[in-house]
Amino acid sequence: MRKVRTLGLLGTGVIGGGWAARALHFGIDVIAADVKPEMEEWIRGAVANAEPALARLTIAPLPPKGTLSFTTDLAEMARRADFIQENIPEQLALKQRMLAEVSRHAAADVVIASSTSGLTPTDLQSDMVAPERFLVAHPFNPVYLLPLVELVGGARTAPAAIDAAAEFMTYIGMHALRVRREVPGHLTDRLQEAIWREILHMVNEGVATTGELDDSIVYGPGLRWAAMGTNMIYHLAGGESGMRHMLAQFGPALKWPWTKLEAPELTESLIDKMVEGTQAQAAGRSIRELERLRDDYLVAIQQALRQFDIGAGATLRALEERLYRDAATDAPAARAPAPDRPAADALLRYDTVVRPEWADYNSHMTDFRYGQVFGDAMDALYRRVGIDAESRKTGAVFYTVESHVRHVAEAKIGERLYVTTQVLHVDDKRLHVFHHLRRSADDALVATADQMHLSVNRSAARAAPMGAPLRGKLDAIRAAHAGLPAPPESGQAVGARLQR
Ligand SMILES: NC(=O)c1ccc[n+]([C@@H]2O[C@H](COP(=O)([O-])OP(=O)(O)OC[C@H]3O[C@@H](n4cnc5c(N)ncnc54)[C@H](O)[C@@H]3O)[C@@H](O)[C@H]2O)c1
């Protein structure tokens, strides 16, 4: 299976648009195909709508965004894509026909996946050329923010296709859940449908309104589910003997039963109650408004869960680890040095971009973000010498003990910037560095930072020698920088140039 640089989309509605936004954000090019030419405008709008929330998901350094192209020619999309995701309406015969057609135009090493909510892969792959590269990759709306994707193979799917899909999905920040056996509805929609069926019964019977039923989830189980799911939460509810006690206590109730297996008839009166109930809940807010609210809290929840390295927060952490690693190792190609920094290529370089939420009321990068950018540049340096989240648990950590930032020019939203880091001094406990923050477009200086970092033993909470292997790597960088002129601003205090 090939490395994915271009994602092909078949069908660019709600789900196709979500895939596009996610892939583009993490640096993958997208070629989107739809039968309706007017969907080009739609998908571009969908990507733009997704961007503000996506931009807030992480402050980790991102690669340059992918580019989006659109076609009504399915064959063109299939020829240009390295991975194809189908997102057309949920009709078996239509999907079978279109997947077969796509498979005739795509090279045999291109994985083809379907977003189907409930159709099974064996049925979908029946008429395809090279059906072994086909699987279901079922995402959740909004695809650009929810990490879950269920991967399901059919009777003719090769395990390598599932592995390749898992690798790609992980790269674009998703949690690939491998479903062991194909069942209609996969795992999640089967569970969601069970809840929805009960909702329809209770609304139909006048037991509760749609709003009350939503309250019954959002103030209680919904909060628990976000990190632990039903089974772990029930295990906790069973006291010391956990799930065993839970089953003994509540098991008999399963036989009563509280729930119903058949959905009620969708009568006009039930449809009205569902529609009127949700309209009342929306309280005049448009779908767009509610989507923005949903996106904002989905970002905030994932960031909260990241602290506990649990559920979707663990996925976000792993993604950030990868982004920082890539930023440190994929140093951009050497560029012509600017006249005022002749030996620039010897410096360590870290690239970033001014995100919208970094700006103050003047639309310029606000001052505390400079600290963040220099911190990210230091992270890149640390990674280069082998200090990462894993090694920090047991070994070396550095604390910033002094930092002098000088602001020279403004940085506007969307501007690409880079930091070059010069190592001025290393000894057993201290690391003295000097950063220049510049604008990528013209190398203009934006800010400098003069910083002292201290090697610390965390358990003793005091400065401690950093250890020979690490010292050796930092010494090597210092030696490479030895020929560079010392920045004249280094060692200055605030206001040093003022006449007193
Ligand atoms: N909406 C959801 O919440 C959700 C969640 C997960 C999965 N899914 C699944 O994703 C798929 C798409 O759902 P959606 O909600 O995006 O639907 P949608 O109606 O919003 O989009 C479908 C798109 O497919 C296009 N299309 C139709 N026939 C086509 C063809 N022959 N060739 C190319 N394009 C064609 C349509 O023009 C439309 O733009 C379905 O299989 C659905 O079950 C939906």
The ligand as an SDF file (V2000), in Angstrom:
LIG
                    3D

 44 48  0  0  0  0  0  0  0  0999 V2000
  -24.4100   12.1770    8.1700 N   0  0  0  0  0  0  0  0  0  0  0  0
  -23.8700   11.4540    9.1170 C   0  0  0  0  0  0  0  0  0  0  0  0
  -23.9710   11.7540   10.3160 O   0  0  0  0  0  0  0  0  0  0  0  0
  -23.0340   10.2350    8.7810 C   0  0  0  0  0  0  0  0  0  0  0  0
  -22.1080    9.7590    9.7160 C   0  0  0  0  0  0  0  0  0  0  0  0
  -21.2680    8.7030    9.3700 C   0  0  0  0  0  0  0  0  0  0  0  0
  -21.4020    8.1070    8.1210 C   0  0  0  0  0  0  0  0  0  0  0  0
  -22.3300    8.5700    7.2360 N   0  0  0  0  0  0  0  0  0  0  0  0
  -22.4150    7.9120    5.9240 C   0  0  0  0  0  0  0  0  0  0  0  0
  -21.7310    8.7120    4.9800 O   0  0  0  0  0  0  0  0  0  0  0  0
  -22.3470    8.5890    3.6910 C   0  0  0  0  0  0  0  0  0  0  0  0
  -22.7090    9.9690    3.1700 C   0  0  0  0  0  0  0  0  0  0  0  0
  -23.5800   10.5970    4.0650 O   0  0  0  0  0  0  0  0  0  0  0  0
  -23.8320   12.1840    4.0410 P   0  0  0  0  0  0  0  0  0  0  0  0
  -24.5760   12.4840    5.2890 O   0  0  0  0  0  0  0  0  0  0  0  0
  -22.5600   12.8860    3.7730 O   0  0  0  0  0  0  0  0  0  0  0  0
  -24.7900   12.3350    2.7710 O   0  0  0  0  0  0  0  0  0  0  0  0
  -25.0760   13.6350    1.8600 P   0  0  0  0  0  0  0  0  0  0  0  0
  -26.3880   13.4280    1.2520 O   0  0  0  0  0  0  0  0  0  0  0  0
  -24.8210   14.8750    2.6730 O   0  0  0  0  0  0  0  0  0  0  0  0
  -23.9450   13.5720    0.7250 O   0  0  0  0  0  0  0  0  0  0  0  0
  -23.9470   12.6270   -0.3010 C   0  0  0  0  0  0  0  0  0  0  0  0
  -23.2280   13.2320   -1.5030 C   0  0  0  0  0  0  0  0  0  0  0  0
  -23.0340   12.2130   -2.4870 O   0  0  0  0  0  0  0  0  0  0  0  0
  -23.2530   12.7910   -3.7750 C   0  0  0  0  0  0  0  0  0  0  0  0
  -23.5600   11.7210   -4.7240 N   0  0  0  0  0  0  0  0  0  0  0  0
  -24.7020   11.0460   -4.8970 C   0  0  0  0  0  0  0  0  0  0  0  0
  -24.5530   10.1130   -5.8550 N   0  0  0  0  0  0  0  0  0  0  0  0
  -23.2680   10.2050   -6.2900 C   0  0  0  0  0  0  0  0  0  0  0  0
  -22.4940    9.5220   -7.2660 C   0  0  0  0  0  0  0  0  0  0  0  0
  -23.0120    8.5420   -7.9740 N   0  0  0  0  0  0  0  0  0  0  0  0
  -21.2050    9.8870   -7.4600 N   0  0  0  0  0  0  0  0  0  0  0  0
  -20.6680   10.8980   -6.7550 C   0  0  0  0  0  0  0  0  0  0  0  0
  -21.3480   11.5810   -5.7980 N   0  0  0  0  0  0  0  0  0  0  0  0
  -22.6290   11.2310   -5.5780 C   0  0  0  0  0  0  0  0  0  0  0  0
  -24.3940   13.7630   -3.5630 C   0  0  0  0  0  0  0  0  0  0  0  0
  -24.4320   14.7420   -4.5950 O   0  0  0  0  0  0  0  0  0  0  0  0
  -24.0270   14.3520   -2.1880 C   0  0  0  0  0  0  0  0  0  0  0  0
  -23.2030   15.4910   -2.3350 O   0  0  0  0  0  0  0  0  0  0  0  0
  -23.5230    7.6490    3.8910 C   0  0  0  0  0  0  0  0  0  0  0  0
  -23.1320    6.3360    3.5710 O   0  0  0  0  0  0  0  0  0  0  0  0
  -23.8090    7.7570    5.3800 C   0  0  0  0  0  0  0  0  0  0  0  0
  -24.4150    6.5850    5.8960 O   0  0  0  0  0  0  0  0  0  0  0  0
  -23.1390    9.6350    7.5230 C   0  0  0  0  0  0  0  0  0  0  0  0
  1  2  1  0
  2  3  2  0
  2  4  1  0
  4  5  1  0
  4 44  2  0
  5  6  2  0
  6  7  1  0
  7  8  2  0
  8  9  1  0
  8 44  1  0
  9 10  1  0
  9 42  1  0
 10 11  1  0
 11 12  1  0
 11 40  1  0
 12 13  1  0
 13 14  1  0
 14 15  2  0
 14 16  1  0
 14 17  1  0
 17 18  1  0
 18 19  2  0
 18 20  1  0
 18 21  1  0
 21 22  1  0
 22 23  1  0
 23 24  1  0
 23 38  1  0
 24 25  1  0
 25 26  1  0
 25 36  1  0
 26 27  1  0
 26 35  1  0
 27 28  2  0
 28 29  1  0
 29 30  1  0
 29 35  2  0
 30 31  1  0
 30 32  2  0
 32 33  1  0
 33 34  2  0
 34 35  1  0
 36 37  1  0
 36 38  1  0
 38 39  1  0
 40 41  1  0
 40 42  1  0
 42 43  1  0
M  CHG  2   8   1  16  -1
M  END
$$$$
